[in-house]
Structures are given as C-alpha cells and as structure tokens.
C-alpha cells in the first residue's frame, strides 16, 4: 500500500536542544566529522488504495495543521512512496 | 464535607455551595496530572471547582477555566498538540475570544495547550539542558492587571513550584518585542533562567488579559505545610485574583 511521507524539521533559527546533545555524543564514539546535528520527525501516512491529488492535499493540510507547529517547525517534504 | 476535604477517587466537584458562588472549571485530558490540585486550590480560594472532561462540549456555565498541568496524550507529537483538538478546547477557545472573555489559566502543559490553540503566541521546546527539573522558583509579577494576577503587587516576587521538561518558551524576535512592549509578559524568572526561555519569560497574557499561561505551578503553593519551603502559599493569589476579577473588583 502506498504511503505519504511527511518530514518536519525545527526551524533554522530555533535552537534544537536534542540535536545539540547528539552532536556532543558523536565524538565520544569516534565520529568527528560532524559539526552540527538537527533532529526532525518523519511521519508515514498509509493510504488504502490510490493516492489522489485530493488525498495528497489532505496530507499537506494535516502536515501544516497537526503534524507540525509553524511557530517552531517547518514541513520540509511531503511525498508519496510506493512499496 | 468541608471545602478542602476531597475524596481519594471520583468526581471532585464541590458538593455544597462555595463562598463566592463563582464556578471555576478544571479540564481533565488523558494524561493530566494536576487537575485535583488545581480543584483544591480553587476551593481554598473560596470558589466552586467544576470538573470538565476533554471529550465533552459543554462548559457547564463555569465563570472561568483552569487547564492544569501534566502530560496530555503522553506529550506525543508535541506537548499539547493533540489536546488542542479536544471538543472542550474548541468551546474554551470560542469563549475566551468572545465578548464575555472567559478567564482561562493554562499551567505548564495547560500553557502548552494554549499556545498550540493559538490563544497565546509562541511555543515551548525542550529545556535547554534537556533535563526534567523540579524546584522552588522565584518569579516576578510583571503585569498585575490580568484576570489571574490582580491580587499581586506590580514587581512582587513570589515563589512557586516549577516542574517540567518542555519549558523553554520560544517565539520570534518580533513577537517577543511586542509581548514586552505591550506588557504581555505577565511573569518572569528571577535569579536563574531554569530552562532557557527567551527573555526569561515564565508566563504571558493575551491582549485582553483574560487568558494567561505560565510554566510553574501556583496550585502547588496554596497551603501551609505543602508548598515551597513547606510554608509558601504564594500561588493562592492566582485563584483569588480571578475571583476578584469576576466580581468586578479588578484594578
């Protein structure tokens, strides 16, 4: 069944405390190449049947209204993936 | 049954008529923790506490509403994000924005629900140090003209309990400037910023002064023997303020 993937990231100007903690942990494991980490969220919305334009529009609206908070987050990607 | 006595389980609505006749609703969501403490604080201030269920769409003729702290819906998605869409919240948002200007106080998770509902600007993210924090916290009353702060002196310092993980208040610079310029920062952290909140903001109000949100917990500082330093009752003023507001005695 097809899925619609929605990716949400903290806004660039919002300090991401979780990303900061992760970037601090990486060098302790020997991963020294990464100067910054930002942690976002990935949602997978399963659709029973075909993904129509109308369903995709619903996903975009849900992404703006519920899955993200526009004060602190951006919806950076909404796409259909077939299995 | 006395005004402050309450059953261990079950409905906590006050059985008998209260002192002021004011009815103050306390909303319970799945995962709410502090509804019973909030109801107790309301009774100690002399009003009747009315239990409101998130799934209902009837405000039961309450005169004001407290949205208490806790972890509604387990803080899933974002703190307050799912609770915002409860039928009871739609009623509260409409009543707060109506001409009647229903007084609404959001505490901790309740504050997060108010920002997610767009009744208050900004949002909360994880504490800058990433830890859950529980301590006695000094706040300064920056605006004593709101429905929930009129019994404090302007600039008064009060000590109440702070306990949260997602307590870092954030908003864009323009919003923060406007909040400060319009006197809408109602409470600020004193001595130490416990979570990285912008401009040391602990609580804010809407333009009309009927909707107030704050991270620390006044309902845990209303009774000698149980509040900060085992004596503090500085939180009681929030609840006596709204009663004063309701009888028209606001400054």
Interface residues (C-beta under 8 A of the other chain):
Chain A: X10 X13 X14 X15 X17 X18 X21 X66 X67 X69 X71 X72
Chain B: X77 X78 X81 X85 X115 X116 X121 X122 X123 X125 X126 X127 X128 X129 X130 X168 X170 X171 X172 X196
